[in-house]
Amino acid sequence: MTINDIIDLEHQYVLGTYARAPFVLDHGQGCWVYDTDGNAYLDCVAGIAVNALGHADPALIAALTDQANALWHVSNLYHTAPHARLARKLCETSFADRVFFCNSGAEANEGAFKFARKWATDHYGPQKHAIVAFTGAFHGRTFGALAATPREKYQAPFRPLLPGVRIAPFNDLAGTAAVMDDDVCAVVVEPVQGEGGVHPVDPDFLHGLRDLCDQHNALLIFDEIQCGLGRTGALWAHQGYGVTPDLLTAAKPLAGGLPMGAVLMTARVADVMHPGDHGSTFAGSPLVSAVAEAVLARVTEPAFLADVAAKGAYLRERLEEINSPHITEVRGRGLMVGVELDLPAADAVNAGYRHGLLLVAAGAHTLRLVPPLVITRAEIDLLIERLSAVLTAVERPVNWGKQGN
């Protein structure tokens, strides 16, 4: 099939909820992906912060094939070893006492909201059910998660959403205190906002949220779906702040590109949940859990995390050196970097294709750089070289459709 055949087939049969790039990707290796014409692209998207170990990692392939030859799926009616071992590793490397597995980040947040409301109902009654989220947040597109994602274009067509969600200003403790009351069961926050423009949380704000939750007997939820599991140079993005949550949601990189989410929680939250209170048919399958074990084994290595932190600092330094009037700010932590532009980020994304770069936006004017965590310094140098060319190219844009592809 030709490129046009494949794209036409998709347009005919796949629901059009994504505006995809004008080529067909075929295979990948490390930080590189290749289309069906053989063009190579340096991948600075990593499946939207999913492919932490890049493409075709040998350890992940081995874990997948070994488990595929043994047992794929049996449902959660039965015990299997991989998800039990994975849960132990997640707890041993975090604050958590228990883990609930699911299939995506949105599911993880829905689960966390349910667990928080169950905890509050059991201890204080059903009137304690409000959830506080923040401006700029992104927690998913299901009804509960969408209610905590305050973007009009996302929410408007689907109202009414989950009731009882309040939006407070991000990094504004006084503004948050103004919406807190004893009817709040949980506060949910991203230690680094991803879709909202790569904005790290202020340390004092995070400490203040912990205090507000304690004052109002509410749970503190950290959404680390995009920023967790090594992305910031720490295993969990909140580590180093000296603040411990009651629940944490994880997903994107957890199983190396296979669908998996998780809700990590303390024993006091876990103790209110009983058989039948929540569930998932596919969650924590042996196949996906075995791959997640291999991911976690790598990203928990201190030397690996230190290298991510160092490469993140190097990337930000190199970005600051780009001589472009279009860059107005560089921010982020580790290999989660936002580049603020004075022009539409979509223009830079589209120009990136012509320069062998996969880029993704985080808002109208922010480029989000979330490459595989295994990116090398030489590849970072190449990224800087190509991004510089992209920013020059957007001053004289060329229509991709006229390039013969």
C-alpha positions in Angstrom: 0.0 0.0 0.0 1.2 3.5 -0.8 1.2 6.3 1.8 -1.8 7.8 0.3 -3.6 4.4 0.3 -2.9 4.1 4.0 -4.0 7.6 4.9 -7.1 7.3 2.8 -8.0 4.0 4.4 -7.6 5.6 7.9 -9.7 8.6 6.9 -12.4 6.3 5.7 -12.6 4.0 8.7 -10.9 5.6 11.7 -12.8 8.2 13.8 -11.2 11.6 13.0 -10.2 12.7 16.5 -6.6 13.3 15.6 -4.9 15.5 13.1 -2.0 13.2 12.2 1.3 14.0 10.5 1.3 13.6 6.7 3.4 10.4 6.5 3.2 6.8 7.7 5.7 5.6 10.4 7.0 2.1 9.9 9.7 1.3 12.4 12.0 2.7 15.1 15.3 2.2 16.8 16.4 4.1 19.9 15.5 7.7 19.5 14.8 7.4 15.8 11.7 6.5 13.8 11.5 5.9 10.1 8.6 6.4 7.7 7.6 4.1 4.8 9.7 6.2 2.4 12.8 5.7 4.5 12.9 9.2 6.0 14.4 9.3 9.5 13.1 11.5 12.3 14.7 12.3 15.6 11.9 11.5 18.0 11.4 14.3 20.6 7.9 13.2 21.3 8.4 9.6 22.5 4.8 8.7 22.0 3.9 11.7 24.2 6.4 10.9 27.0 5.7 7.2 26.8 8.7 5.6 25.2 11.1 6.3 28.0 13.6 3.7 26.7 13.1 4.6 23.1 12.1 2.2 20.3 12.9 -1.5 20.0 14.7 -1.7 23.3 16.2 -5.2 23.6 15.3 -5.7 27.2 11.7 -4.8 26.6 11.5 -7.0 23.5 12.9 -9.9 25.6 10.4 -9.3 28.4 7.5 -9.1 25.9 8.4 -12.2 23.9 9.3 -14.3 27.0 5.9 -13.6 28.6 4.1 -13.9 25.3 5.3 -17.5 25.1 3.9 -18.1 28.6 0.6 -16.3 29.5 -1.0 -13.1 28.0 -4.3 -12.5 29.8 -6.5 -14.3 32.4 -8.3 -11.3 34.0 -8.0 -10.3 37.6 -10.0 -13.3 38.8 -6.7 -15.1 39.1 -3.2 -14.6 40.6 -0.3 -14.1 38.4 3.3 -13.3 39.3 4.3 -10.4 37.1 1.7 -7.9 38.4 2.5 -8.9 42.0 6.2 -8.3 41.5 5.5 -5.0 39.7 3.3 -3.8 42.6 6.0 -4.6 45.1 8.6 -2.7 43.1 6.3 0.3 42.7 5.7 0.4 46.5 9.3 -0.2 47.4 10.4 2.8 45.3 7.7 5.2 46.4 5.6 6.3 49.4 2.9 3.8 48.6 1.6 0.7 50.4 -0.8 -0.6 47.7 -1.2 -0.3 43.9 -4.3 -0.5 41.7 -3.6 -1.3 38.1 -5.6 0.0 35.2 -5.0 0.7 31.5 -4.4 4.4 31.0 -3.8 7.7 32.7 -7.4 8.8 32.5 -8.4 5.6 34.1 -5.8 6.1 36.9 -7.2 9.5 37.7 -10.8 8.2 37.6 -9.7 5.5 40.0 -8.0 8.0 42.3 -11.1 10.2 42.4 -13.3 7.2 43.3 -10.9 6.1 46.0 -10.8 9.6 47.5 -14.6 9.8 47.5 -14.9 6.4 49.1 -12.4 7.3 51.7 -14.2 10.5 52.5 -17.6 8.9 52.6 -16.5 6.2 54.9 -14.9 8.6 57.3 -16.9 11.8 57.1 -20.1 11.1 55.1 -21.3 11.7 51.5 -21.3 15.5 51.8 -17.5 15.4 51.7 -17.1 14.9 48.0 -15.6 18.0 46.3 -12.4 17.7 44.3 -10.0 20.7 43.7 -8.0 20.9 40.5 -6.0 23.7 38.9 -5.9 26.1 35.9 -3.7 24.7 33.2 -4.2 21.1 34.3 -4.7 18.1 32.1 -6.0 14.9 33.8 -7.7 13.1 30.9 -10.8 13.0 28.7 -13.2 10.8 30.5 -16.0 12.5 32.4 -14.4 12.8 35.9 -10.9 13.5 34.5 -12.3 16.0 32.0 -14.1 17.9 34.8 -10.7 18.4 36.4 -9.2 19.6 33.0 -10.4 23.2 32.7 -10.3 23.8 29.0 -13.4 25.1 27.4 -12.9 23.5 24.0 -12.4 20.1 25.7 -15.3 20.4 28.1 -18.0 22.4 26.3 -19.4 19.7 23.9 -19.7 17.1 26.7 -21.4 18.8 29.6 -22.7 18.0 32.1 -19.5 16.6 33.5 -18.7 15.1 36.9 -20.2 17.6 39.5 -18.3 18.8 42.5 -15.0 19.8 40.9 -13.6 23.2 41.7 -10.8 24.9 39.8 -8.2 26.9 41.7 -5.3 29.0 40.3 -2.1 27.0 39.8 0.8 28.0 42.0 -1.4 30.4 43.9 -1.8 29.2 47.5 -4.1 32.0 48.6 -6.4 31.4 45.6 -6.5 27.7 46.4 -7.2 28.3 50.1 -10.2 30.4 49.0 -11.9 27.4 47.4 -11.0 24.9 50.1 -13.6 23.8 52.7 -14.4 20.8 54.8 -16.5 19.3 52.0 -13.3 18.8 49.9 -12.2 15.2 49.7 -9.2 15.6 47.5 -6.8 18.0 45.8 -5.2 16.8 42.5 -2.1 18.5 41.1 0.6 17.7 38.5 4.1 18.4 40.0 5.0 19.5 36.4 2.1 20.4 34.2 2.5 18.8 30.8 -0.3 19.6 28.4 -0.7 22.9 30.2 2.7 24.2 28.9 5.4 22.4 31.0 5.1 24.5 34.2 6.8 23.1 37.3 5.0 23.4 40.6 6.5 25.9 43.1 7.9 24.1 46.1 6.1 26.4 48.6 2.9 25.8 46.8 3.2 22.1 47.1 4.0 22.3 50.8 1.0 24.6 51.2 -1.3 22.1 49.4 -0.2 19.4 51.9 -1.0 21.7 54.8 -4.4 22.7 53.3 -5.3 19.1 52.8 -4.3 18.2 56.4 -6.3 21.2 57.7 -9.5 20.1 55.8 -9.0 16.3 56.2 -8.6 16.0 52.4 -6.4 13.7 50.4 -3.5 15.0 48.2 -3.2 13.4 44.8 -0.2 13.8 42.6 -0.8 13.2 38.9 2.6 12.0 37.6 1.2 10.4 34.5 3.5 12.4 32.3 6.2 13.7 34.6 6.8 10.6 36.7 8.9 7.5 36.2 12.2 9.2 35.6 11.2 12.0 33.2 12.4 14.8 35.5 15.6 13.1 36.6 14.0 11.7 39.8 11.9 8.5 39.7 8.9 10.5 40.9 8.7 14.2 40.1 7.6 15.2 43.6 10.7 13.6 45.2 13.1 16.2 46.5 10.2 18.6 47.5 9.8 16.9 50.9 6.0 16.5 50.3 4.3 13.1 50.4 0.9 12.6 48.7 -1.8 10.2 49.7 -2.3 8.9 46.1 -0.3 9.1 43.0 -1.3 8.3 39.4 1.1 6.9 36.9 0.8 5.7 33.3 2.5 6.9 30.1 6.0 5.3 30.3 5.1 2.6 32.8 4.9 -0.3 30.3 7.1 1.0 27.6 4.3 1.8 25.1 1.8 -0.9 26.1 -1.3 0.3 27.9 -1.0 0.5 31.6 -1.9 2.9 34.4 -1.5 2.7 38.1 -2.8 4.3 41.3 -0.4 4.3 44.1 -1.8 4.9 47.6 -1.2 4.8 51.3 -2.7 2.1 53.5 -5.2 4.5 55.0 -6.7 5.0 51.5 -6.4 1.3 50.5 -8.1 0.2 53.6 -11.5 1.6 52.5 -11.5 -0.4 49.3 -13.0 -3.9 49.3 -13.6 -6.6 46.6 -16.2 -5.3 44.2 -15.6 -1.6 44.9 -13.6 -1.1 41.7 -12.2 -3.3 38.9 -10.8 -3.6 35.4 -10.8 -6.7 33.0 -7.5 -6.0 31.3 -5.5 -4.3 34.0 -2.2 -5.7 35.2 -2.2 -8.5 32.7 0.9 -10.8 32.8 2.1 -9.6 29.4 1.9 -5.9 30.1 3.2 -6.3 33.7 6.2 -8.2 32.5 7.2 -5.4 30.2 6.6 -2.8 32.9 8.9 -4.7 35.2 11.6 -4.3 32.7 10.9 -0.6 32.3 10.9 -0.1 36.1 14.2 -2.0 36.5 15.9 0.4 34.2 14.4 3.7 35.3 15.0 3.1 39.0 18.7 2.8 38.6 20.4 5.8 40.3 22.9 6.2 37.5 20.2 6.2 34.9 18.3 8.9 36.8 21.4 11.0 37.3 22.1 10.8 33.6 18.6 12.0 32.8 19.0 15.0 35.1 22.4 15.8 33.6 21.1 15.5 30.0 18.0 17.6 30.9 20.3 20.4 32.2 22.4 20.1 29.0 19.3 20.3 26.8 18.2 23.5 28.5 21.6 25.0 28.3 21.8 24.3 24.6 18.3 25.7 24.0 19.3 28.9 25.7 22.2 29.2 23.2 19.9 29.1 20.2 20.0 32.5 18.6 16.4 32.9 17.7 14.1 35.8 18.5 11.2 33.4 18.5 12.2 31.7 21.8 10.9 33.7 24.8 11.4 31.2 27.6 12.8 27.8 28.3 11.5 25.9 31.4 11.1 22.4 32.7 12.8 19.7 34.7 14.9 16.8 33.4 13.9 15.7 29.9 10.6 17.5 30.1 11.2 20.9 28.6 8.9 23.6 27.4 10.1 26.1 24.8 7.8 29.2 24.7 7.6 30.8 21.3 6.2 34.1 20.0 4.7 32.2 17.1 2.3 29.2 16.8 3.8 26.0 18.1 2.0 24.1 15.4 4.0 25.9 12.8 7.2 24.7 14.3 5.8 21.1 14.7 5.0 21.1 11.0 8.3 22.6 9.9 10.0 19.9 12.1 8.8 17.2 9.8 10.8 18.7 6.9 13.9 18.8 9.1 13.7 15.3 10.4 12.3 16.2 13.8 9.2 14.9 15.6 7.9 17.7 17.9 4.7 18.2 19.9 3.0 21.3 21.2 1.8 21.9 24.7 -0.6 24.8 24.2 -0.8 27.4 21.4 2.8 28.7 21.8 4.8 26.1 23.7 6.9 23.3 22.1 7.2 20.4 24.5 10.4 18.4 24.3 9.9 14.9 25.8 12.4 12.7 24.0 13.2 9.2 25.1 15.2 9.2 28.3 18.0 7.3 26.5 18.7 10.3 24.1 22.5 11.0 23.9 24.2 14.3 24.1 25.2 13.9 20.4 21.5 13.6 19.6 20.7 16.6 21.8 23.2 18.5 19.7 21.5 17.4 16.6 18.1 18.4 18.0 19.4 21.9 18.7 20.8 22.1 15.1 17.6 21.0 13.6 15.4 23.1 15.9 17.4 26.2 15.0 16.7 25.4 11.3 13.0 24.9 12.1 12.7 28.3 13.8 14.3 29.9 10.8 12.0 28.0 8.4 8.8 29.1 10.1 9.6 32.7 9.1 9.2 31.6 5.5 6.8 28.6 5.8 6.5 26.0 3.0 3.4 24.0 2.5 4.1 20.4 3.2 1.7 19.2 0.6 3.8 20.8 -2.1 6.9 18.8 -1.2 6.0 15.7 -3.2 5.1 13.5 -0.3 
